[in-house]
Amino acid sequence: MHWTPTTLVQIDEATDRDRASDGHSRYGVYLRQQEPKKWFLDDDEARDPGVFSRFAWAAGTGPVMSPAYAVVRPDLDIRLTRAEEDGSLLVLVDVRLHHDALTKEHRPPYRVATWETAHVLGADDYPARIEPENESKTALLLTATLRVSAAQWALWEPSGELEGEALTDDAKNAMKRLAELINTHVGPKIAALLGNEAGRWQ
């Protein structure tokens, strides 16, 4: 996949089709395994764009689905949760940073370990950050979490159907819309956080 400073999520339709055990959609199989009728409290929740988006995301990303239907850039982790205040969707992006991001006054005066890089095929510019293997050495592991409200986003409005092709179609559309919205609204912020010229705190 081709990644850019503002591209945080991509949909892997080819793998979904090629690895489908039912001949149609691998993601569709994973959706059914989540027992969607038990996921939603009632019909209203099944038609709620925010609640349905969280369900679709949980079924189509790691660790539930690997490789994922919605692929997150290797240097990031993205989680969806619900705002306690009004129940709206929140997007949380975890960015692992080198401890040099701290000012000199706030860094240890001696050498410590930091995140190690693990290169992923096709993502050389955005390697995954993993914990150092040597646990006997002091490590300073920084993670910045960017939380963005999706309350005003035009999320996919599901039909409320929780079976068969209708469920798969709704979930795929919800994921495609999420990827587009996250890249548009959150991508520039992450680029700015990482010091890329394509970034902006809009």
C-alpha positions in Angstrom: 0.0 0.0 0.0 1.1 3.6 -0.7 1.2 5.7 2.5 1.4 9.5 2.7 1.9 11.9 5.7 -1.9 12.3 5.9 -3.0 8.8 4.9 -3.7 7.0 8.1 -6.2 4.3 7.0 -6.7 2.3 3.7 -9.2 -0.3 2.8 -7.8 -3.6 1.5 -10.6 -4.7 -0.8 -8.3 -7.1 -2.8 -7.3 -9.2 0.2 -10.9 -9.3 1.4 -12.0 -10.7 -2.0 -9.0 -13.1 -2.5 -9.1 -14.6 1.0 -12.9 -14.9 1.3 -13.7 -18.4 2.7 -17.4 -17.9 1.7 -16.4 -16.9 -1.9 -17.6 -13.3 -1.3 -16.1 -11.4 1.5 -13.6 -12.4 4.2 -14.7 -9.3 6.2 -18.3 -10.5 5.9 -17.3 -13.7 7.6 -15.7 -11.8 10.5 -18.8 -9.6 10.9 -21.0 -12.7 11.4 -18.5 -14.1 13.9 -19.0 -11.0 16.0 -22.7 -12.0 16.5 -24.0 -8.6 15.6 -27.5 -9.1 17.2 -25.7 -9.4 20.6 -23.6 -6.3 19.9 -26.5 -3.8 19.7 -29.0 -3.2 22.5 -31.9 -2.5 20.2 -32.9 -1.6 16.6 -32.2 2.1 17.2 -28.5 1.3 18.1 -28.2 -0.9 15.0 -29.1 2.2 12.9 -27.0 4.6 14.9 -24.0 5.7 12.7 -21.6 6.1 15.6 -22.4 2.8 17.3 -22.5 0.9 14.0 -19.1 2.4 12.9 -17.6 1.2 16.2 -18.9 -2.3 15.5 -17.7 -2.3 11.9 -14.3 -1.1 13.0 -13.9 -3.7 15.7 -14.7 -6.5 13.3 -12.5 -5.3 10.5 -9.3 -4.3 12.2 -6.6 -6.0 14.4 -6.4 -7.9 16.6 -9.8 -9.3 15.6 -9.0 -9.4 11.8 -5.5 -9.9 10.5 -4.7 -8.9 7.9 -7.3 -6.2 8.4 -10.0 -5.0 6.1 -9.2 -1.4 7.2 -5.4 -1.2 7.4 -3.9 1.3 9.8 -0.6 2.9 8.9 2.1 0.8 10.7 3.5 3.6 12.8 0.1 4.3 14.4 -2.7 2.7 16.4 -6.3 3.9 15.9 -9.1 3.1 18.3 -12.8 4.1 18.3 -14.7 4.8 21.5 -17.8 6.5 22.7 -18.0 9.9 24.4 -19.5 9.6 27.9 -21.2 13.0 27.6 -23.4 12.4 24.5 -22.5 9.0 23.2 -20.9 10.3 20.0 -18.0 8.7 18.3 -14.4 9.5 19.3 -11.4 8.6 17.3 -8.1 8.1 19.3 -4.8 7.8 17.4 -1.7 6.6 19.3 1.6 7.9 18.0 4.8 6.4 19.4 7.5 9.1 19.6 11.3 9.0 20.1 12.2 10.4 23.5 14.1 13.2 21.7 10.7 14.8 21.3 11.1 15.9 24.9 13.1 19.0 25.6 16.6 18.4 26.9 15.6 19.4 30.4 13.0 16.6 30.5 15.1 13.8 29.1 17.4 11.6 31.2 21.0 12.8 31.3 22.2 9.4 30.2 21.4 7.1 27.3 18.2 5.1 27.4 16.4 2.9 25.0 13.4 4.0 23.0 11.0 2.4 20.6 12.7 0.1 18.0 11.6 0.1 14.4 10.1 -2.8 12.6 9.8 -2.3 8.8 6.6 -3.4 7.1 6.6 -4.3 3.4 5.6 -1.3 1.4 5.8 1.1 4.4 9.5 2.0 4.6 8.8 5.6 5.5 6.4 4.6 8.3 7.9 1.7 10.3 6.1 0.2 13.2 7.4 1.1 16.6 7.9 -1.8 19.0 9.2 -2.2 22.5 13.0 -2.8 22.9 13.8 -6.5 23.2 16.4 -5.9 26.0 14.2 -5.5 29.1 17.3 -5.1 31.4 18.0 -1.7 29.9 16.2 1.4 31.0 13.7 2.6 28.3 11.7 5.8 27.9 8.7 5.0 25.7 6.6 8.0 24.8 3.2 7.7 23.2 1.1 10.7 22.3 -2.7 10.1 21.9 -4.7 12.5 19.7 -8.4 12.4 20.5 -10.8 13.8 17.9 -14.5 14.0 18.1 -16.5 12.7 15.2 -19.8 14.1 16.4 -20.1 16.4 13.3 -18.8 13.9 10.8 -21.1 12.5 8.1 -20.8 8.9 9.1 -22.4 6.1 7.1 -26.1 5.6 8.0 -26.7 1.9 8.3 -30.0 0.2 7.3 -30.3 -1.7 10.6 -30.1 -5.1 8.9 -27.8 -7.4 10.8 -27.6 -10.4 8.6 -26.4 -11.4 5.1 -25.2 -9.2 2.3 -27.0 -6.1 3.8 -24.9 -6.3 6.9 -21.7 -6.7 4.9 -22.6 -3.9 2.5 -23.4 -1.5 5.4 -20.2 -2.4 7.2 -18.0 -2.0 4.1 -19.6 1.4 3.4 -19.1 2.5 7.0 -15.4 1.5 6.9 -14.8 3.3 3.6 -16.5 6.4 4.9 -14.5 6.2 8.2 -11.2 5.8 6.3 -12.0 8.9 4.2 -13.1 11.0 7.2 -10.1 9.9 9.4 -7.7 10.7 6.6 -9.3 14.1 5.9 -9.9 15.3 9.5 -7.2 13.6 11.5 -4.5 13.0 8.9 -3.3 16.6 8.7 -3.1 16.8 12.5 -0.9 13.7 12.8 1.3 15.0 10.0 1.7 18.3 12.0 2.4 16.4 15.2 5.2 14.5 13.4 6.6 17.7 11.9 5.7 17.1 8.3 5.1 20.1 6.1 1.8 18.6 4.8 0.4 18.9 8.3 -1.9 21.5 9.8 -3.8 21.9 13.0 -7.1 22.7 11.3 
